[in-house]
């Protein structure tokens, strides 16, 4: 019986998490996913985030390295990338910095 209760709780909690995650959105308008950018030149990241019911702000990951950003709409100057492929990820988090499930990742190639 306890196993059934645990399973039921997990299913309900998991479904609730998906509902809350679907409550918002993360959009990156520039650069486009798959874009080629100039190496060793600053590039503007243009974005808009609707954090949903559980979200507060977002964390920006550049090649896995984290930065905290509070503005939910606008632009952010990306670092000068060395030649090669790079990833940029925006993850919506709550006030405790826990991801809510809303995120967007793009890949760019610096040449």
N, C-alpha and C positions, 0 to 999 in steps of 0.2 A: 504494500500500500504506500509506503514511504517513497519508493522509487517512482510510482505513478504520480504522486503529489509533486515530486521534484521535477519530473518531466513536464507536467502540466504548468508549473510555475515558469519553467524555462521557456516553454512555448508562448505563454501569455506575455512574459517580460520581453522576449525577443520580438514578438509582433508589435508591442507598444513602442519599442525602440525604433522599429522601421517606420511606424506611423509618425513619430516625432521627427525622424530624419527626413521624411518626405515633406515635412511642413515648411521647408525653406529651400534655398537654392544657392549655388555657387556658379558664377559666370566669369570666365576670363575672355575679354574681347581682344586683347593684344598682349603679346604676340599670339598668333594662331598656333594651334597644336601642329607640330611638324615644321614650323617655320625655320628658315635659315636666317640667322642674324649675324652682324659683324662681330668678329672676335675682338676682344680687348676694347670694346666700346660699351658704354652704359646703354641699357635698353629699358624703356618704360613698360611696366606691367600694368595693364588697365583691367580693372575687375569690378564686380558688384556682387555683394553677398546679402542675402536675406537669411538671417541666422536661425529662423524657426523658433518654436516655443522654448526650446532648451538652450539655444546658443546665446553667447554673449559677445565673443570676438573670434578672431581666427589666428591660426599659426601658419606661417609661410615657411615652406621647406624648399631650399635651393640645394639640389644634389644631396638631399638628406639632412642638411644643416638647418636648424630651426631658428626662426625669428618670430616674435610676437607682434601682431599688428592690430590696432583697435579700430581704425577707420573702416567701415563696412562698404564704402564705395570710394573709388578714386584711382590713384595710380601710386606705384611704388617703383623706385629706381633699382633695377636689378644690378648686381655687381658686374664688373667686366669679366666676361667668360673667356677662358682659354679655348682654343679650337677644340671641337669635339661635341658630343651629345651631352645635353644637360636636362634635368627634370626640374620643374617648378610645380609644387603642390600647395594648395590652399585647403586647410582643414578647419572647419568650424568647431569651436570648443565652448564649454560652459565656463562659468566663473571660476571653477576649480581647475580649469585647463584640461578637462576630460573631453576627448573628441565625441561629437554627437552623431557621427556617421555621415555628415554632409562634407563632401570634399570634391576637388577637381584637380587633375594633374595634366600638365602639358609637357611635351618634350620639344626642345629646340636644338638646332645644330648651329654652333658658332663656327664661322669660317673666316 
